[in-house]
Every structure is written in C-alpha cells, then in structure tokens.
Amino acid sequence: MHYAQRRLKCPQLSPRFRPKMTGGGQTPLDVADDRRLISLLKAAKRKAAMEAKFSVLMKEPGVTRNSSKINVCGFGGVGKTTLLKSLQRGFLEAYFTRRSEERAPPPDKTTHIPTPGIEVNIVNIPKAGKYRAWDFAGQPEYYVTHNMFLRADDSVFLVVFKIMDVIDDFDGTLTEELLTWPRFIKSRISDDQSSENKPTVILVASGADMVETPLHDHAIKIVEDIRAQIQVMFGEYLNIVDETFLLNCHDSRHKDMDRLRKCLSDCKREEQIPKLCAKIADVKNKWQINDKFPIWYWPAYVEQVKKIDPLVEEDFLKRLHLILTTLESKKLRKNQKFDSRSDIDEVFSGFADTELLLNLLKIFELVFEADHSPSVSLSDMLYIAPALLMDDMPESQWAVDPTKQIYFGRRTQCRDETDSFSPGLFPRLEARLYNHFRDLGQTPSGIWKNGIKVCHVVECLVYMTRGWRAIHICVRTKDEETSETATTYWRWCLNRSITF
C-alpha cells in the first residue's frame, strides 16, 4: 500500500496505516525502493529454487530405467555373441535370416570370431523388452579387465557352455570349466549386497544342432543334471533359474529360443537411479574429454558434473560412478600384446594418449616396467602385462634338484568349493612381486601366466593353480647358511599374497 501511495500519488494513509520504522530508521516504503536489497532478495530466491532443483537431482531413488542388464558369460567359442543376436531377431527378420548366409554353418565349417574384450550395446528382445547387454569375451587374457566391469548386483547372467564339450565324458561330476563362471559371478558379489538381491543366473547349453538325434534326450538330461548340481552348490549365493535350455544359437525361431525370451522377461527388474545419474548419462557424450582417450582425472570429472549440479557432494558422486559404468554403449577392447614403449605407441597411436593410458594401467597394476635402468631410453622401455602372458610355467622350472636341501612353503587356498580368487588378483600380485625384486636388484628370472620365479642365492616361486583356487609360495636353498635369506623371501611373498 505504501508503495502504491508513492507511485500512484494516492491520498495520505490514515494514522493506523502509517508505516512502522525499521531498526535502521527505514519505513517499508523505503525498503521497497532499495534496489540493492531487492537484488539480494531475488538472488536468495534463485538460490532456494536452485537448491530445490538439485536436491531432486541427487535424490535416491530417482528415475526408473527402461532397461535391465544382461551379462553374457562363457568360454570362447561357445556361441555367446550368436545367441545374443538371435534373441534380438523378430519373426520376419528370423524368417529371412534362416534363408541367408547368416544361418548356422555345418558343424565342420564353424568359424569362431572372438569378441574383442567387452561388447556393450542396448538391445531390444522381442517379447522381453529393452536390455543393456554386456557380452564378455571368453578368452582368459580378458578376465582381468572383466573383473573390473562385471558386477553381480541387479543383473541377469546368461552363462553359456557348449554341450559337445561335456556330452562324451560327463560322469555326473562337475568339471572346473563348468564351475568357473558361477565362481566368478559369486566372487563379484559385494559385501553389503543383501541376500534378497542375489544375481540371477540362466544356464544355457549351446550346440543343440551338433547333437545327433538319438542323443538329444540324453543331452537334455545332462544339461538338467548340470543345472541341478550348480543350483545345489550355489543356491545360497546365486538365484539359479529352474529351467533347462539346450539351444541352437543360430535358430531364432525355435520354441526354446522363445522360452528363453520369456524367461528373460520374467527376470526383468525395474531399476531406479538418481536423477543426477540420468542427467550425466544424457550429456556425457557431449563432453570434450580427450580427443584421443576418453579418460579424465577425478578433479576434471568433478568440475564437469558441477556444471550440472553445483551443489553435488563428492562422496555422493563416488557412489554414482558404479551406476554410470553400466550406462556406457561402446566397445571396451584389448588391442594386441605389446612389449616396448614404441610398440604401445604404434598400437594406440591415433586414438589414445599413450602417457595417460600407461599411467592408468600402472595405477590398476595391470602393467609394469621391466627395467628401471637410467641407461634405457623411454622408447626402448620394456613393459610387461601379466594378464596378456599366454604361456604356463614349464614344469621344469621346479623340477627336483639334488643340490637343494632346505624347503619352505605355504599354500593359500579357498575354503569353500564354490569360491575362487578373483582373476585380477594374481596378475596384480605378479606386478607387485616383480617391482619389489627388480627394485632390490634381483629381477625375477621368469614370469608366466600362472607363476613368477626369483633366483638370487635362493630359488623362490609363486604359483597360481588352475581355476584360481590356490596360491603356492615355495622357497628352496642348498644349505643352512642361506636359509635366513630363504625365510625372508618366503615371508615377504606370503605377506604380499594375503594383503589383497
């Protein structure tokens, strides 16, 4: 009213409407004309609106995702990628594919094209819906990086094995090959994951088209037996789907392929993510991260996210990255084995910042320098990636030696038959041991996919058994004079083994 009186030149207000004075001697009318105060009030209003908006962005749970996640696992050449393609084909596409060159080749003409690392795609499966499909390569050299991306919560796992690998020799006992992937999945269950949120596992036997007709019923019984045994062993940790699948991975129209689609639909979960996570997923592809390599250090990443939400807390953002890793839709690849810095530059030139890449691999203990000698130039520097080593340790490396009289040893083994060490543990252990002994001037005399050996006064061997079930630490020496050195080696290796 006082503002209107001044602006519109209204008659003087009656005494009872006379304005009260503020502590600073101002009337409400004076305050109404205070431009600085008005500006402060508007800024406070904008800040309150911004805080309300960003509190919604950070609210958990926030947005329902319209797709669930499928992890497709199994050894190389079992038909994982082919199965995933067949699941996506609708009726018409499947009809014409059956008559095209893409149909299943004869068993003796099958060609295996390995998946390069991890293929991540959004797929639409008829009668099931939209999924984020992670197709994990089956070759052992990829298992270390699989260990970084494979998460057991809120996921459905298609574990594929080839029926022809087991049908001839199956005696009712599960082989290490059949147990590898259930153990791997179990090892990726987080400590805080509830028992009600067990990962769902669907076992699929491929190669139905290679089984002769008289043996088809026998093959189905074998698959049922395998599923039942795995369910008994892992039922406490994994939700093993109570259905048996023996499929021709090329046949999109078969009734069993429709049954698998129905099973995937039944396993689908509504998943909610924070609103901020959904916002980042929408804009991240527009970020100019790096022209050559899409990797940022943490401060740069936080800076970009704060452009979306200036009030985001870093602790919240650190939890958010676990969700964001599942939103990628690109190929995560391993290129080829490399030895020297020049080899690495050649492999990654054009699309990767080699220095940043090497720093990242060293941080994750996936690569280490073979020699720290100042005389070695940067271009000639040799690097070792334990996960890419293809050769097993020769048995001759620990053959009986009559000159060695004193032995020390320790075996660290998984307690339960459903357990295994993480595939990423031993390569990282090899990296730590190699770096330690190299820095002492006692560079290891040999390193293999499953072992590392040091020969300096004494012999020391650290060895991982097949199936990642046990680690052996062995030290031997020729006499009492060197036994103290042998004890030091043994204890140091043991401590590094149990601190992971």
C-alpha positions in Angstrom: 0.0 0.0 0.0 2.8 2.4 0.8 4.5 1.6 -2.5 1.2 2.3 -4.4 0.7 5.5 -2.5 4.1 6.9 -3.7 3.9 5.6 -7.3 0.3 6.4 -7.9 0.2 9.6 -5.7 -2.7 8.3 -3.6 -4.1 10.3 -0.7 -2.2 10.1 2.6 -2.9 6.9 4.6 -4.7 7.1 7.9 -2.6 7.0 11.0 -3.4 3.4 11.7 -1.9 2.5 8.4 1.2 4.6 9.0 4.4 2.5 8.4 6.5 1.4 11.3 10.1 2.3 11.3 12.8 -0.4 10.9 15.8 -0.7 13.2 17.8 1.4 10.6 15.2 4.1 10.6 13.6 3.0 7.3 10.0 2.5 6.5 8.6 -0.4 4.4 8.2 2.1 1.6 11.9 3.0 1.8 12.8 -0.7 1.7 10.6 -1.3 -1.3 12.7 1.2 -3.2 16.0 -0.3 -2.1 17.4 -1.7 -5.3 20.3 -3.5 -3.6 18.0 -5.2 -1.1 15.7 -6.2 -3.9 18.6 -7.7 -5.8 19.7 -9.7 -2.7 16.1 -11.0 -2.2 15.9 -12.1 -5.9 19.3 -13.8 -5.6 18.2 -15.6 -2.4 15.0 -16.7 -4.2 17.0 -18.1 -7.2 19.4 -19.9 -4.8 16.5 -21.5 -3.0 15.0 -22.6 -6.3 18.4 -24.0 -7.4 18.8 -25.9 -4.2 15.4 -27.4 -4.5 16.1 -28.4 -8.1 19.5 -30.0 -7.3 18.2 -31.8 -4.2 15.8 -33.5 -6.6 18.7 -34.4 -8.9 20.6 -36.0 -6.0 17.5 -37.8 -4.6 17.8 -41.6 -4.4 16.0 -43.4 -5.9 15.0 -41.0 -8.7 14.4 -42.2 -12.3 13.2 -45.6 -13.3 15.4 -47.0 -16.0 13.7 -48.5 -19.0 16.2 -51.3 -19.5 17.7 -54.1 -17.4 21.2 -55.5 -17.7 22.2 -58.9 -19.1 25.8 -60.2 -18.7 26.6 -62.9 -21.3 29.4 -65.1 -20.0 31.2 -68.3 -21.0 34.4 -69.5 -22.6 35.5 -68.5 -26.1 33.7 -70.1 -29.0 30.6 -71.3 -27.1 28.2 -69.1 -29.1 27.5 -66.1 -26.7 27.5 -63.4 -29.4 25.5 -65.5 -31.8 22.9 -66.3 -29.1 22.6 -62.5 -28.3 22.0 -61.7 -32.0 19.4 -64.5 -32.3 17.5 -63.3 -29.3 17.1 -59.9 -30.9 15.6 -61.1 -34.2 11.8 -60.7 -34.7 9.7 -63.1 -36.7 10.3 -61.6 -40.2 14.0 -61.0 -39.7 14.4 -64.5 -38.4 12.5 -65.9 -41.3 14.7 -64.3 -43.9 17.9 -64.9 -41.9 17.1 -68.6 -41.9 17.5 -68.5 -45.7 20.5 -66.2 -45.8 24.2 -66.8 -45.5 24.0 -66.0 -41.7 22.3 -69.3 -40.9 24.2 -71.9 -38.9 27.1 -73.4 -40.9 27.7 -77.1 -40.9 29.5 -78.3 -37.7 32.8 -78.9 -39.5 32.7 -75.5 -41.1 32.1 -73.4 -38.0 34.4 -70.3 -37.7 34.9 -68.6 -34.4 35.3 -64.8 -34.4 36.3 -63.8 -30.9 34.7 -60.9 -29.2 37.3 -58.1 -28.6 37.1 -57.6 -24.9 33.6 -56.5 -24.0 30.8 -55.5 -26.3 28.2 -53.2 -24.7 25.0 -52.5 -26.5 21.4 -51.6 -26.0 19.3 -54.4 -27.4 15.6 -55.0 -28.0 14.5 -58.5 -27.4 11.0 -59.4 -28.8 8.5 -60.3 -26.1 11.1 -59.3 -23.4 11.9 -55.6 -23.9 15.0 -53.4 -23.8 18.2 -54.5 -22.2 21.8 -53.3 -21.7 23.7 -56.3 -23.0 27.3 -56.8 -21.9 28.9 -59.6 -24.0 32.1 -60.7 -22.2 34.9 -62.3 -24.2 35.7 -65.8 -23.1 39.5 -65.8 -23.6 41.5 -65.9 -20.3 43.6 -62.8 -21.2 40.5 -60.7 -20.8 39.5 -61.9 -17.4 41.5 -59.2 -15.5 39.5 -56.4 -17.1 36.3 -58.4 -16.8 37.0 -58.3 -13.1 36.8 -54.5 -13.2 33.5 -54.3 -15.1 31.5 -57.4 -14.1 29.1 -56.6 -11.2 26.8 -59.1 -9.6 24.1 -56.8 -8.3 20.9 -56.0 -10.3 21.9 -58.2 -13.2 20.9 -61.3 -15.1 23.7 -63.6 -16.2 23.4 -65.9 -19.2 26.1 -68.5 -18.6 26.7 -70.4 -21.9 28.6 -73.6 -22.3 28.9 -76.0 -25.3 27.2 -79.3 -24.9 29.7 -81.1 -27.1 32.4 -80.3 -24.6 30.8 -82.4 -21.9 28.5 -84.9 -23.6 31.1 -87.6 -24.2 33.0 -87.5 -20.9 30.3 -86.4 -18.4 30.2 -88.8 -15.5 27.9 -86.8 -13.2 30.7 -84.7 -11.7 31.0 -81.0 -12.5 34.3 -80.1 -14.2 36.4 -77.0 -13.3 35.2 -75.5 -16.6 31.6 -75.8 -15.6 32.3 -74.2 -12.2 34.5 -71.3 -13.4 31.8 -68.8 -14.3 29.5 -69.4 -11.3 32.5 -69.0 -9.1 33.5 -65.8 -10.9 30.0 -64.4 -10.5 29.9 -65.2 -6.8 33.3 -63.5 -6.3 31.8 -60.3 -7.6 29.0 -60.1 -5.0 29.7 -57.1 -2.8 29.9 -57.4 0.9 26.9 -55.2 1.5 24.7 -56.9 -1.0 21.5 -58.3 0.6 20.6 -62.0 0.3 17.3 -61.0 -1.2 19.2 -59.3 -4.1 21.0 -62.4 -5.4 22.2 -62.3 -9.0 20.0 -64.3 -11.4 21.8 -66.9 -13.5 20.4 -68.7 -16.5 22.4 -71.7 -17.7 22.3 -72.3 -21.5 23.9 -75.2 -23.3 24.7 -74.3 -26.9 25.3 -76.6 -29.9 22.0 -78.4 -30.0 22.3 -78.6 -33.8 25.5 -80.7 -33.3 23.9 -83.3 -31.2 22.8 -86.4 -33.2 19.0 -87.0 -32.9 19.2 -90.3 -30.9 21.4 -88.5 -28.3 19.2 -85.4 -28.0 17.2 -86.7 -25.0 20.4 -87.8 -23.3 22.0 -84.3 -23.9 18.9 -82.7 -22.2 19.3 -85.0 -19.2 23.0 -84.0 -18.9 22.1 -80.3 -19.0 19.4 -80.8 -16.4 21.9 -82.7 -14.1 24.4 -79.9 -14.5 21.9 -77.2 -13.7 20.6 -79.1 -10.7 24.1 -79.6 -9.2 25.0 -76.0 -9.7 21.8 -75.0 -8.1 22.6 -77.1 -5.0 26.2 -75.8 -4.8 25.5 -72.1 -5.4 21.8 -71.7 -4.4 22.8 -69.8 -1.2 24.6 -67.1 -3.3 23.0 -67.2 -6.8 19.5 -67.4 -8.0 19.8 -70.3 -10.5 16.8 -70.3 -12.8 14.9 -73.6 -12.6 14.7 -74.2 -16.4 16.8 -76.2 -18.8 18.0 -74.7 -22.1 19.7 -76.7 -24.9 19.8 -74.3 -27.9 21.0 -74.0 -31.5 22.2 -70.4 -31.1 21.6 -69.6 -34.8 17.9 -70.6 -34.7 15.9 -67.5 -33.7 12.5 -69.1 -34.4 12.9 -72.2 -32.3 10.4 -72.7 -29.4 13.2 -72.9 -26.9 14.5 -69.6 -28.0 11.1 -68.1 -27.3 11.2 -69.9 -23.9 14.5 -68.1 -23.2 13.0 -64.8 -24.1 10.1 -65.4 -21.8 12.5 -66.3 -19.0 14.4 -63.1 -19.5 11.2 -61.1 -19.4 10.2 -62.8 -16.1 13.6 -62.0 -14.6 13.5 -58.3 -15.7 13.6 -55.8 -12.8 12.5 -52.2 -12.6 15.7 -50.3 -11.7 15.9 -46.8 -10.3 18.8 -44.5 -10.4 19.5 -41.0 -9.0 18.2 -38.2 -11.2 21.7 -36.8 -11.4 23.0 -40.1 -12.8 20.4 -40.0 -15.6 21.3 -36.3 -16.3 25.0 -37.2 -16.6 24.2 -40.1 -18.9 22.2 -37.8 -21.2 25.0 -35.2 -21.6 28.3 -37.2 -21.1 28.7 -37.9 -24.8 28.9 -34.2 -25.5 31.7 -33.7 -23.1 35.1 -32.9 -24.7 37.0 -35.3 -22.5 40.1 -36.1 -24.6 40.5 -36.2 -28.4 42.4 -39.4 -28.2 41.4 -41.2 -25.0 38.1 -40.9 -23.0 39.7 -40.8 -19.6 39.7 -38.0 -17.1 41.4 -37.5 -13.8 38.9 -37.1 -10.9 39.1 -33.3 -10.4 38.3 -32.6 -14.1 35.3 -35.0 -13.9 34.0 -33.4 -10.8 34.3 -30.0 -12.5 32.1 -31.1 -15.4 29.5 -32.7 -13.1 29.3 -29.5 -11.0 28.2 -27.7 -14.2 25.1 -29.8 -14.0 24.8 -29.7 -10.2 26.9 -27.1 -8.4 25.9 -28.5 -5.1 26.8 -32.1 -5.7 28.8 -33.8 -2.9 31.9 -35.8 -3.9 31.0 -38.7 -1.7 27.7 -39.0 -3.5 29.5 -38.7 -6.8 31.9 -41.5 -5.9 28.9 -43.8 -5.4 27.4 -42.7 -8.6 30.2 -44.0 -10.8 29.2 -47.6 -10.1 25.9 -46.9 -11.9 27.5 -44.9 -14.7 29.8 -47.7 -15.7 26.7 -49.7 -16.7 25.4 -46.9 -19.0 28.2 -47.0 -21.5 27.3 -48.1 -25.0 30.7 -48.7 -26.7 33.3 -51.4 -27.2 35.8 -51.9 -24.5 38.7 -53.6 -26.3 42.1 -55.1 -25.8 44.2 -54.5 -28.9 47.3 -56.7 -29.0 50.2 -57.8 -26.9 52.9 -55.1 -26.6 56.4 -55.2 -25.1 58.1 -51.8 -25.6 57.0 -48.2 -25.4 57.4 -47.9 -29.2 55.1 -50.9 -29.6 52.5 -49.3 -27.4 52.7 -46.0 -29.3 52.2 -48.0 -32.6 49.2 -49.9 -31.3 47.4 -46.9 -29.7 48.5 -44.1 -32.0 45.7 -42.0 -33.4 43.1 -42.7 -30.7 44.9 -42.8 -27.3 47.1 -40.6 -25.2 49.8 -43.2 -24.5 51.2 -41.4 -21.4 47.8 -41.2 -19.8 47.0 -44.8 -20.8 50.2 -46.1 -19.2 49.6 -44.2 -16.0 46.1 -45.6 -15.8 47.4 -49.2 -16.4 50.1 -48.7 -13.8 47.6 -47.4 -11.2 45.5 -50.5 -11.7 48.7 -52.7 -11.6 47.9 -54.2 -15.0 51.3 -53.1 -16.5 54.7 -52.6 -15.1 58.2 -51.6 -16.3 60.6 -54.5 -16.8 63.7 -52.3 -16.3 64.3 -49.1 -14.4 67.8 -48.6 -15.5 68.7 -45.0 -16.4 70.5 -46.2 -19.5 67.2 -47.4 -21.1 65.5 -44.7 -23.2 61.8 -44.1 -23.0 61.2 -45.5 -26.5 63.1 -48.7 -25.6 61.5 -49.1 -22.2 60.0 -52.7 -21.9 56.6 -53.2 -20.3 55.0 -56.4 -19.1 51.3 -57.0 -18.8 50.9 -60.2 -16.8 47.3 -60.7 -17.9 48.4 -61.0 -21.5 51.1 -63.6 -20.9 50.0 -66.7 -22.8 52.4 -69.4 -21.6 52.0 -71.5 -18.4 55.0 -72.1 -16.3 57.1 -75.1 -17.5 57.2 -77.9 -15.0 61.0 -78.0 -15.4 61.2 -74.6 -13.5 60.5 -76.5 -10.2 62.0 -79.9 -11.1 63.7 -82.0 -8.4 67.2 -80.5 -7.7 69.5 -82.7 -5.5 71.6 -79.7 -4.6 68.6 -78.0 -2.8 68.2 -79.5 0.6 66.1 -76.9 2.5 62.5 -76.1 1.5 59.9 -73.6 2.8 56.3 -73.5 1.5 52.8 -72.2 2.0 49.6 -72.9 0.2 46.8 -70.3 0.4 43.5 -72.0 -0.7 39.9 -71.1 -1.0 37.9 -72.7 1.9 34.7 -73.4 0.0 34.4 -75.3 -3.3 32.1 -72.5 -4.6 34.9 -69.9 -4.1 37.8 -68.8 -6.3 40.3 -66.0 -6.2 39.4 -63.0 -8.4 41.0 -63.4 -11.9 42.6 -60.0 -11.3 44.4 -60.9 -8.1 47.4 -63.0 -9.4 48.4 -60.6 -12.3 48.5 -57.7 -9.8 50.4 -59.9 -7.3 52.9 -60.7 -10.0 53.3 -56.9 -10.7 54.0 -56.2 -7.1 56.5 -59.0 -6.7 58.3 -58.1 -9.9 58.5 -54.4 -9.0 59.8 -55.3 -5.5 62.5 -57.7 -6.5 63.5 -55.6 -9.5 64.0 -52.5 -7.2 66.2 -54.7 -4.9 68.4 -55.5 -7.9 67.1 -59.1 -8.0 65.0 -59.1 -11.2 62.8 -62.2 -11.5 64.3 -64.9 -13.7 61.0 -65.8 -15.2 57.3 -64.8 -15.3 54.4 -66.7 -16.8 50.6 -66.6 -16.9 50.4 -68.6 -13.7 53.8 -68.1 -12.0 56.8 -65.9 -11.2 60.2 -67.1 -10.1 63.2 -65.3 -8.5 66.7 -66.8 -8.4 69.1 -64.9 -6.2 71.1 -67.0 -3.7 67.8 -69.0 -3.2 65.0 -70.0 -5.5 61.6 -68.5 -4.9 58.4 -69.5 -6.8 54.9 -68.1 -6.5 52.4 -70.2 -8.4 48.6 -70.0 -9.1 46.7 -73.2 -9.6 44.3 -73.8 -12.4 40.9 -72.4 -11.7 42.2 -69.6 -9.4 41.6 -71.8 -6.3 45.0 -71.7 -4.6 48.3 -69.9 -4.5 51.6 -71.7 -3.7 54.6 -70.0 -2.3 57.7 -72.1 -2.5 61.3 -71.3 -1.5 64.3 -73.7 -1.6 68.0 -73.4 -0.8 71.1 -75.5 -0.7 72.3 -75.1 2.9 71.7 -73.6 6.3 73.9 -70.5 5.5 71.3 -69.2 3.1 68.2 -70.4 5.0 67.7 -67.0 6.6 67.5 -65.4 3.1 65.1 -68.1 2.1 62.9 -67.3 5.1 62.9 -63.6 4.3 61.8 -64.3 0.7 59.1 -66.6 1.8 57.7 -64.3 4.5 57.7 -61.3 2.1 55.9 -63.2 -0.6 53.4 -64.5 1.9 52.6 -61.1 3.2 52.1 -59.7 -0.3 49.8 -62.6 -1.1 47.4 -62.2 1.9 47.2 -58.4 1.9 45.0 -58.2 -1.3 
